[in-house]
Amino acid sequence: MAICDQCGNDYDKSFEVIMAGETFVFDSFECAVHRLAPACTHCGCRIVGHGVEQADVIYCCAHCAAQDGATALTDRA
């Protein structure tokens, strides 16, 4: 059993995720998303899909980017 890095739960079905050379342990995909997924610069929601970017600033969608005045978006799809 291993302890989740996000919520602290000690769970027998935990799993590891290696990201940028760092290893994390989670008890659910929900905890992994909360810990590892980037947050939209405008609204703060976690970006589970591709998102859009401008100059290393990431947004969950084109609407949030437009609200911040971004005009040169890159779609990482």
KOLBAVEX-21373 format. One record per residue: residue number from 0; residue in one letter; x, y, z of N, C-alpha, C, O in turn. Coordinates in steps of 0.1 Angstrom, whole numbers, plus 2048, in hexadecimal, padded with zeros to 3 digits. Layout:
BEGIN
+-----+---------+-----+-----+-----+-----+-----+-----+-----+-----+-----+-----+-----+-----+
: num : residuo :  nX :  nY :  nZ : caX : caY : caZ :  cX :  cY :  cZ :  oX :  oY :  oZ :
+-----+---------+-----+-----+-----+-----+-----+-----+-----+-----+-----+-----+-----+-----+
: NUM :       A :   X :   Y :   Z :   X :   Y :   Z :   X :   Y :   Z :   X :   Y :   Z :
...
+-----+---------+-----+-----+-----+-----+-----+-----+-----+-----+-----+-----+-----+-----+
// end
This chain:
BEGIN
+-----+---------+-----+-----+-----+-----+-----+-----+-----+-----+-----+-----+-----+-----+
: num : residuo :  nX :  nY :  nZ : caX : caY : caZ :  cX :  cY :  cZ :  oX :  oY :  oZ :
+-----+---------+-----+-----+-----+-----+-----+-----+-----+-----+-----+-----+-----+-----+
:   0 :       M : 808 : 7F4 : 800 : 800 : 800 : 800 : 809 : 80C : 800 : 814 : 80C : 805 :
:   1 :       A : 804 : 817 : 7FA : 80B : 823 : 7F9 : 802 : 82F : 7FC : 7F6 : 82E : 7FA :
:   2 :       I : 808 : 83A : 801 : 801 : 846 : 804 : 800 : 84F : 7F9 : 80A : 853 : 7F2 :
:   3 :       C : 7F4 : 854 : 7F6 : 7F1 : 85D : 7EB : 7F8 : 86B : 7EE : 7F7 : 870 : 7F8 :
:   4 :       D : 800 : 870 : 7E4 : 806 : 87C : 7E5 : 7FD : 888 : 7E6 : 801 : 893 : 7EA :
:   5 :       Q : 7F1 : 887 : 7E1 : 7E7 : 892 : 7E1 : 7DE : 892 : 7EE : 7DD : 89C : 7F5 :
:   6 :       C : 7D8 : 887 : 7F1 : 7CE : 887 : 7FC : 7D3 : 87F : 809 : 7CD : 881 : 813 :
:   7 :       G : 7DE : 878 : 808 : 7E3 : 871 : 813 : 7DD : 863 : 816 : 7E0 : 85D : 820 :
:   8 :       N : 7D4 : 85F : 80E : 7CD : 852 : 810 : 7D7 : 847 : 80E : 7DF : 847 : 804 :
:   9 :       D : 7D7 : 83D : 817 : 7DF : 831 : 816 : 7D7 : 826 : 80F : 7CE : 821 : 815 :
:  10 :       Y : 7DA : 823 : 802 : 7D1 : 81B : 7FA : 7D9 : 810 : 7F3 : 7E4 : 812 : 7EE :
:  11 :       D : 7D3 : 804 : 7F3 : 7DA : 7F8 : 7ED : 7DA : 7F8 : 7DE : 7E1 : 7EF : 7D8 :
:  12 :       K : 7D2 : 800 : 7D8 : 7D2 : 801 : 7C9 : 7D8 : 80E : 7C3 : 7D4 : 813 : 7B9 :
:  13 :       S : 7E1 : 814 : 7CB : 7E8 : 820 : 7C7 : 7F0 : 81E : 7BA : 7F3 : 812 : 7B7 :
:  14 :       F : 7F4 : 828 : 7B3 : 7FC : 827 : 7A7 : 806 : 833 : 7A7 : 804 : 83D : 7AE :
:  15 :       E : 810 : 831 : 79F : 81B : 83B : 79E : 81A : 842 : 790 : 816 : 83C : 786 :
:  16 :       V : 81D : 84F : 790 : 81E : 857 : 784 : 82C : 85D : 784 : 82F : 864 : 78E :
:  17 :       I : 833 : 85C : 77A : 840 : 863 : 778 : 83E : 86E : 76F : 83A : 86D : 763 :
:  18 :       M : 841 : 87A : 774 : 83F : 887 : 76C : 84C : 88F : 76D : 850 : 893 : 778 :
:  19 :       A : 853 : 892 : 762 : 85F : 89A : 762 : 869 : 895 : 76C : 870 : 89C : 773 :
:  20 :       G : 86A : 887 : 76D : 874 : 881 : 775 : 870 : 87F : 784 : 878 : 87A : 78B :
:  21 :       E : 865 : 884 : 788 : 860 : 883 : 795 : 855 : 879 : 796 : 84C : 879 : 78E :
:  22 :       T : 856 : 871 : 7A1 : 84C : 866 : 7A2 : 841 : 86A : 7AD : 845 : 86F : 7B8 :
:  23 :       F : 835 : 869 : 7A9 : 82A : 86C : 7B2 : 821 : 85F : 7B4 : 821 : 856 : 7AC :
:  24 :       V : 81B : 85E : 7C0 : 812 : 853 : 7C3 : 804 : 858 : 7C5 : 802 : 862 : 7CC :
:  25 :       F : 7FA : 852 : 7BF : 7EC : 856 : 7C0 : 7E3 : 84A : 7C3 : 7E6 : 83F : 7BF :
:  26 :       D : 7D8 : 84D : 7C9 : 7CE : 843 : 7CC : 7C3 : 844 : 7C1 : 7BA : 83B : 7C1 :
:  27 :       S : 7C2 : 84E : 7B9 : 7B8 : 850 : 7AF : 7BC : 859 : 7A4 : 7C6 : 861 : 7A6 :
:  28 :       F : 7B6 : 859 : 799 : 7B9 : 862 : 78E : 7B5 : 870 : 792 : 7BB : 87A : 78E :
:  29 :       E : 7AB : 871 : 79A : 7A6 : 87F : 79F : 7B2 : 885 : 7A7 : 7B4 : 891 : 7A4 :
:  30 :       C : 7B8 : 87E : 7AF : 7C3 : 884 : 7B7 : 7CF : 888 : 7AE : 7D5 : 892 : 7AF :
:  31 :       A : 7D1 : 87F : 7A4 : 7DC : 882 : 79A : 7D9 : 88F : 792 : 7E3 : 897 : 790 :
:  32 :       V : 7CD : 890 : 78E : 7C9 : 89D : 787 : 7CB : 8A9 : 78F : 7D1 : 8B3 : 78B :
:  33 :       H : 7C6 : 8A8 : 79C : 7C7 : 8B4 : 7A5 : 7D6 : 8B8 : 7A7 : 7D9 : 8C3 : 7A9 :
:  34 :       R : 7DF : 8AE : 7A8 : 7ED : 8B0 : 7AB : 7F5 : 8B4 : 79F : 7FD : 8BD : 7A0 :
:  35 :       L : 7F2 : 8AE : 793 : 7FB : 8AF : 788 : 7F6 : 8B8 : 77C : 7FE : 8BE : 775 :
:  36 :       A : 7E9 : 8B8 : 77A : 7E4 : 8C0 : 76F : 7E6 : 8CF : 770 : 7E4 : 8D4 : 77B :
:  37 :       P : 7EA : 8D6 : 766 : 7EB : 8E4 : 767 : 7DE : 8EB : 769 : 7D3 : 8E5 : 766 :
:  38 :       A : 7DE : 8F7 : 76F : 7D2 : 8FE : 771 : 7D1 : 909 : 767 : 7DB : 910 : 763 :
:  39 :       C : 7C4 : 90C : 762 : 7C2 : 917 : 759 : 7C6 : 924 : 760 : 7C2 : 927 : 76B :
:  40 :       T : 7CD : 92C : 759 : 7D2 : 939 : 75E : 7C6 : 943 : 761 : 7C7 : 94B : 76A :
:  41 :       H : 7BB : 941 : 759 : 7B0 : 94A : 75B : 7A6 : 946 : 765 : 7A3 : 94D : 76F :
:  42 :       C : 7A1 : 939 : 764 : 796 : 935 : 76D : 79B : 92B : 778 : 794 : 929 : 782 :
:  43 :       G : 7A7 : 926 : 777 : 7AD : 91D : 781 : 7A9 : 90F : 781 : 7AE : 907 : 789 :
:  44 :       C : 7A0 : 90B : 777 : 79C : 8FD : 776 : 7A8 : 8F4 : 772 : 7B1 : 8F9 : 76B :
:  45 :       R : 7A8 : 8E8 : 775 : 7B3 : 8DF : 771 : 7B1 : 8DB : 762 : 7A6 : 8D8 : 75E :
:  46 :       I : 7BC : 8DB : 75B : 7BB : 8D8 : 74C : 7BE : 8C9 : 74A : 7CA : 8C5 : 74C :
:  47 :       V : 7B4 : 8C2 : 747 : 7B6 : 8B3 : 745 : 7B8 : 8B0 : 737 : 7BE : 8A6 : 734 :
:  48 :       G : 7B3 : 8B8 : 72E : 7B5 : 8B7 : 71F : 7C1 : 8BE : 71B : 7CB : 8C0 : 722 :
:  49 :       H : 7C1 : 8C3 : 70E : 7CD : 8C9 : 709 : 7CF : 8D8 : 70D : 7DA : 8DC : 710 :
:  50 :       G : 7C4 : 8DF : 70F : 7C5 : 8ED : 712 : 7CA : 8F5 : 706 : 7CD : 8EF : 6FC :
:  51 :       V : 7CC : 902 : 708 : 7D2 : 90A : 6FE : 7DD : 913 : 705 : 7DC : 916 : 711 :
:  52 :       E : 7E7 : 917 : 6FE : 7F2 : 91E : 704 : 7F6 : 92B : 6FC : 7F4 : 92C : 6F0 :
:  53 :       Q : 7FB : 934 : 703 : 802 : 940 : 6FD : 80D : 944 : 706 : 80C : 947 : 712 :
:  54 :       A : 819 : 944 : 700 : 825 : 948 : 707 : 827 : 941 : 715 : 829 : 947 : 71F :
:  55 :       D : 825 : 934 : 715 : 827 : 92B : 721 : 81C : 92E : 72B : 81D : 929 : 737 :
:  56 :       V : 811 : 935 : 728 : 805 : 936 : 731 : 7FB : 92D : 72B : 7F7 : 92E : 71F :
:  57 :       I : 7F5 : 925 : 734 : 7EC : 91B : 72F : 7DD : 91E : 734 : 7DB : 923 : 73F :
:  58 :       Y : 7D4 : 91B : 72B : 7C6 : 91E : 72E : 7BE : 911 : 72B : 7C2 : 909 : 723 :
:  59 :       C : 7B3 : 90F : 732 : 7AA : 903 : 72F : 7A3 : 904 : 722 : 7A0 : 8F9 : 71C :
:  60 :       C : 7A1 : 910 : 71D : 799 : 911 : 710 : 79C : 91F : 70A : 7A2 : 928 : 710 :
:  61 :       A : 797 : 921 : 6FE : 799 : 92D : 6F7 : 791 : 939 : 6FD : 796 : 944 : 6FD :
:  62 :       H : 786 : 936 : 704 : 77E : 940 : 70A : 786 : 946 : 716 : 787 : 953 : 717 :
:  63 :       C : 78C : 93E : 71E : 794 : 943 : 729 : 7A0 : 94B : 724 : 7A4 : 956 : 72A :
:  64 :       A : 7A6 : 946 : 719 : 7B2 : 94D : 714 : 7AD : 95B : 70F : 7B4 : 965 : 711 :
:  65 :       A : 7A2 : 95C : 708 : 79D : 968 : 703 : 79A : 972 : 70E : 79C : 97E : 70D :
:  66 :       Q : 795 : 96D : 719 : 792 : 975 : 724 : 79E : 97C : 72A : 79D : 987 : 730 :
:  67 :       D : 7AA : 976 : 728 : 7B6 : 97B : 72D : 7BD : 983 : 722 : 7C9 : 988 : 724 :
:  68 :       G : 7B7 : 984 : 716 : 7BD : 98C : 70B : 7C7 : 984 : 703 : 7CE : 98A : 6FA :
:  69 :       A : 7C8 : 977 : 704 : 7D1 : 96F : 6FC : 7CC : 96F : 6ED : 7C0 : 96C : 6EB :
:  70 :       T : 7D5 : 971 : 6E4 : 7D1 : 972 : 6D6 : 7D9 : 969 : 6CD : 7D5 : 967 : 6C1 :
:  71 :       A : 7E4 : 963 : 6D2 : 7ED : 95B : 6CA : 7EE : 94D : 6D0 : 7F8 : 949 : 6D5 :
:  72 :       L : 7E2 : 946 : 6D1 : 7E2 : 939 : 6D8 : 7E8 : 92E : 6D0 : 7E8 : 92D : 6C4 :
:  73 :       T : 7ED : 924 : 6D7 : 7F2 : 918 : 6D2 : 7EA : 90C : 6D7 : 7E9 : 90B : 6E3 :
:  74 :       D : 7E4 : 904 : 6CE : 7DD : 8F8 : 6D2 : 7E6 : 8ED : 6D2 : 7EC : 8EA : 6C8 :
:  75 :       R : 7E8 : 8E6 : 6DE : 7F2 : 8DB : 6DF : 7EC : 8CE : 6DA : 7F2 : 8C3 : 6DD :
:  76 :       A : 7E0 : 8CD : 6D4 : 7DA : 8C1 : 6D0 : 7E2 : 8BA : 6C5 : 7DF : 8AF : 6C0 :
+-----+---------+-----+-----+-----+-----+-----+-----+-----+-----+-----+-----+-----+-----+
// end
